[in-house]
Amino acid sequence: LTETRRRAFAAAVNGYLYVIGGHNGTTNTTVSDTQIGKIDTETGDIASFTVVSNAITARWDLRGAAANSTMYLLGGCTAGNPPRSCTTINGNSEYLLAYNNYNGTPAGYTNTSTIATARVGASSVIYNGYIYFAGGCTATTCNGATVLTQVDYAPINDDGTIGTWATTSALGTNRSFFKLAAYNGYMYAIGGSANGSSNSSTEHATINPNGTLSAWTTDTSLPTGLGGIDGVIFNGYIYVTGGQGNGSVGYVATVYYSLINPTTGALGAWATGTSFTGGRNGHTAIAYNSTIYILGGYNGTTYLSDVQYAKLNANGSVGTWNYTANLPQGLQQSSGFAANGYLYLVSGATGASACSAATYVASIHANTTMANGNNPTGLGGWS
C-alpha cells in the first residue's frame, strides 16, 4: 500500500483488491482514500497499489460487503485512535461500483426466426419477455407507401431463441428512423421520417401481459420534426437526442426530455436539455447508472467516431457533456446497449454503401464519489 493503515475495509472484486479507509497508525490520521491492486490470476500476486479518486468519509473500523460488482461501506469511527479511543461514531452508508475486469466479449451470434416483412429504418425494443419490431420501410428509397405502421412482436424463449412473429396494433403514424421505447407497461413511438420529411409526433400504447399492444394514443409532440433520432428512458423521463430536421434545421445536437405520467403513460411537455457537441443523426444513445452516452452518427459529411457522456439529474435535466474514448471507426445506425459495466455497439454503416459487422465493447469506468453514489464517467478502450 502507499500508506500504512489498520482497521480498514478490504475486498477482492472482479480481479482487483480494494483497500478503503482505515487509520494511519504512524501519523495518527483517519484515512479516506481507496487503493486498488490488480490480482495476477496465475500467481495471486499484486504488483502494486494505486490510489484512485474514490474518497469516502474518513473513518476507521468501518464494515463493508461486496455484491454484484458493488462495495457497500457502513459505519465506523471518524475521530480518535484505535483500538479503544473512538470519540466520534459515524453512521454513513456509502457504495462504490467496482471496475469490471472481465473483457465482456460476446461468445458469438446465432441466427433465429425471421421477421415476416423485411424492412429498413424500423425500430425495435425488448420488454417483459417479448421483442418488438415497428415501422420502417420496405424499400431503400424509404418514402410514400413503403413506410409502414406495422408492429411485429415475438416471445423470447428461455434458451434465448425467438419464437413465432405476429402482428399487433399498428402505429397511428407511419414512421422510419424513429425511436421505439418501452417503460412501465407502455410502448412509445417518437419522431422519425415519412413521405420525405421529419415529423414531430409521438404516441404510446399499453403493453398487455400477452405481448400484444392496445391502440396507440397521440402524445405531446416534439418541439420540431426530427428523423434519425435516438433516445433513452431513465428514472421516469424519456430523452430524445440529435437527429435531422426539415430544411434549414439540418443536423442537431439537441436533447429534449419529457416526464412520463406514471398513471396514464402519457408524455408531458418537452423541455430542452444541455446539447452535446456536433449535430448528427443515426447515432446511438445509451443510458446507464445516471449517465447518458452518445456514440457515433453522421453529420452530413462524416461518419463520426466520437463518444460523449453527461450525467442525468434527478429532475430530468442533463449535465455537462464530456468526451471519452473514441470508437475504432466512424459508425452510423449501430445498435447499442449497456450491461454489467460495459457498453456494446453492434455493426453499423461506415460509408454510403459500406457496413461493418464488428461488435465493439468498452468497460465503463466507475470514477465514483462515494458520498454521492455512483457517477460512472468515461470509458476504457474499445475492443
N, C-alpha and C positions, 0 to 999 in steps of 0.2 A: 504494500500500500504506500501511497505517497505521504500519508500522515498516520502516526500512531493513534490507536483508539481502542477503547474497550466498551462493553455494553452497547454495541451496535447491532443492527439487523443485517443478516446476510441470507441470500437465496440464490440458487442456480436456476436460471430460466432461459430456455431456448439457446443453450450453448454458451451462456455468459454467467459469470459470478458477479453478483451485485452486492456491494457493501455500502450501507446507508446509515448516516448519523453516528451517534455514539459520543464518547468523551475522550479527549486527549489528555492522558494522564501526565504528560510531560509539561504542557503549558496550562493545565487545568482549565481548558475551554471546552464548551459543548459544541459538537460538530454538526454541520447542516448539509454537507456535500454528499454526492453519490459517486462512487467509483465502480468502474466495470472492468473486468478482465476476461478476455476470450479464453475458453477452455479448449485445450488441444484434445480432440476426441480420441486420439490414439494413446497418448501418454497420461492425460489428465492434468498436465501442467498448465500453468498460467504464466505466459511470458512477461506480462506487465499489466499494471492497472492504469486506467485513465480517468481523470476527474471530468465528469460531464456536467452540463448546465442545469441539472435537475436538483435544485436546492429544496430541502424540506425545512419545516420549522425545527430549528436546532434543538436536539433532545437526546438523552441517553436512556438506556434501559427501556427503549420502545419495544413494542411487539409487532409482529407482522406475519403475513401469509402471502403465498403466491398461487394464482389460479388463472387459467386461460390467458396467459401472457400478460397478466396484470399483477402488480405487487401492491398490497394494502398495508399501511403503516398506522399503528394505533398507540395512543397514549405516550407515556414516558415522562422524563424529568427535564425541565428546561433550565434549572438553576441548582447550584450546589455541586458537590463532588461525590462520586461513588466511593465506597459502596453504600454508606449509610447517611449521607449528608444532603439528601434531596430537599431543597427548600421551596421549589415550585413544581407542582404536578401539572402536566399538560393533558388535555382531553381531545386533542385534534385527531381526526382520521383523514389520511391523505392516500392518494393512489397514483400509480405510475404505470403507463403502458410500456412493456418491455420491448426492446429491439428483437425482432424475429430473425433468427439466424438461418432458418430453413430457406432454401432458394425459391420455393414456391412454384417451381416449374410444373405445368400440367403434364400428365402421363401421356396423353395422346387424344386424338379425336376419332369418333366412330359415327358413321352415317346412321340415321334413324328415319322415321316415317317422313314422307314427302308432303308438302303443303299442296292443297287441291289446285290453287291458282297461282302460278308463278308470277312474281312481280318485283319491281324495284322501287325504292323510295318508301317502302312500308315502314311501320314501327312495331316493336314487339316489347312485351313485358311478361314477367312471371309473377303469379300471385296465388297463394293458397293451393299449391299443387297443380296449377294449370299454367300453360303457356299460351299467350295471345299474340296474334299477328294481324295488324289492321292497316287499312288504306293502301296506298302505294299505286303504282302504275303497271299496266300490262304491256306497255311498250316503252322503249328507251326515250321516245320523244316526250313522254310524260305530260300530256295535255289532253283537254277535251274528255271524251268518253273513256280514255284509257286510265283516268284517275278514279279510283274506286272508293266506295264507302264500306266495302266488305270487311267483316271482322271474323277471323277464324280462331278457334281455340282447340286445345287438346290436353288430355291429362298427362302428367309426368309420372311414369311408373317408378316403383321403388328401386329398380335397378338403373335408373337414370334414362332409360329409353322413353320415347314419346309415343303415346297411344294414338288412336284414330282421330284425325282432324274433323271438325264440324263447324258450321257457321252459326253465329248468334246475332243479336240485334245489330244492324248496320249503323254506322256513324250517321249523324244528321247532315254532315257536310263532307263532300269528297275531299280527301287530303293526301298529299305526298310530302315526304321530307318534313314531317311534323313530330311532335313529342307525344308519346303514349306513356302514361304513368298510372300506377295503382297504389292506393293508400287507404287503409282503414275501411275496407269494404266498398270502395268506389274506384272506377276507372275514369281517367281523364285524357282528353284529346285536345291538343293545343296548337294553334297556328298551322303552319305548313303552306304548301303551294298547290294551286289548282287553276286550270284554264289560263296559264301564262302569268299569273300574278300571285303574290303572297297575301295570305289572309290573316286576320287578327282574331278570328272567332275561337271560342273554347266551349267545350261541352263535357258532361260527365254522365256516367251510368252506374247503377248499383250492380255489384258483383254478387250473383246468387251462389249459395253453397254448392250447387252442382256445376259451377263454372260458367253458366250462361250469364248474359247481361240483360238488364232491363232496357227499356227505351232510353235513348240519350236525351238529356236536358241541356238547353243552352245556358252557358255561364257568362260571367263578365269578360268582355273582350280585352285583348291586349291593347296597349296604347297605340300600336301601329302593326300593320301586317308584316309578318316575318316567316320566311321559309328557311329550311336548313338549320333550324334551331336545335339545341339540346337543352335538357333541363333535369332537375332533380327534385325530390321531395325530402324534406328533412325537418323534424321537430314541428310538424303541423303546418309548414309553409311549403309552397311549390315555387320553384325558381326556374325562370326561362332565360337562357343565355345566348348571346350572339344572334347570328342569322343574317339573312339578306332581305332588305325591304324593297318596296317598289320604287322605281325611278331614282331620284336623287338621294333617297335614304341609303342605298347601297349596303355595304357590309358593315355591321355594327358590332360594338363590343359591350353593349348594354346588358345589364342584369335586371330583370323585372321579377318581383316576388309578390305573392298573394297568400293571405291567411285562409286556410281551409276550414269551413264551418264543420265542427266535429259531429253535429247532429244531422245536418242535411247533406253534407258533402259539397255544398256549393262553394265557389270561389269568391272571395271578397275583392275589393278594389285593388288594382295593381299599383305597387309602389316601385320606384326606381332605386336600385342599389348601386353600390360602387362599381364602376365599369372596370373591366380588365384592360390590358394593353393590346390594341390591334384588332380591328373588326375582322370577322370571319364567319363562314358558315361550314356546315359539315364537320364541326369539331365534336369532341366527346367531353361531356360533363359528368363528374362523379362526386358524390358526397360521402364522406367517411369521417366519423368522430369529430363532428362540428367543423369540418373543413370541406370546402368545395374546390375541386380541381378542374381546370380547363386544359385539354390536351389537343394539340394539332389543329387541323382545319384548313381552310382555303380562303385567301383574301382577294381573289380575282386575278392574281398573278402568280402567287407562290403557294405550294403545298407546305404547310407550316409544321415545324417540329418542336416548337416551344411548349413548355408546360408551366402553368401559373396556378397559384393557390391563394385562398383567402379564408379567413375564419367566418363561420356563420354564427351570428349572435342570437341570443335567446329571444330578442324581439323581432327576429327575421331579417334585420339589417345585415349587410355584408361588410366585412372588414377590409383592410388594405391588401391589395394583391401583391404577390411576390413571385419571382421566377425560381424554378428549381431545375433539376436535371432534364436536359432536352431528350426527346425521343431519338432513336438511331437514324430516323429518316422522317421526312415530311409525310403526313398521313391525313387523309380526309375520309369521312364517313366510316370510321372504325367503330367497333363495339368495345365497350369497356366496363369494368366493374371493379369493386374492391372487396377483398376477403382476407381475413386472418393477417392483417398487417401488410397486405400487398395490393398494388394496383396492377390490373391486367388490361392490355389493349390488344385486340384481335383483328388482324387483317386491315384492309382499307385501301383507298386509292392513293397512288404515288404520282400520278400524272393523268392527262386527259384520257388516255387509253391504256393505262398500266395500273396493276393492282399488286398488293403484297399479300402473301399467305402467312406472314410471320405472326407469332404470338409473342408479345413483349411483357415482361414482368419487372416491377421495381418495388423494393421494400419502402414502406412509409416510415420515415424517421419519427420517433416519439420524443421530440425535444420538449419535454413536459415540465411546466412549472407546477410542481406537485401541490402547492397550496390551492391552485386554481383548477385542478383536474387536468384531463388530457387536452393537449394542444398540439396534435401532430402537425408537422410543418412540411419540410421538404422531403424529397425522395432520394433513395440511393440510386446508383447507376442502373440503367436498363439492361436487361439481358434477354 
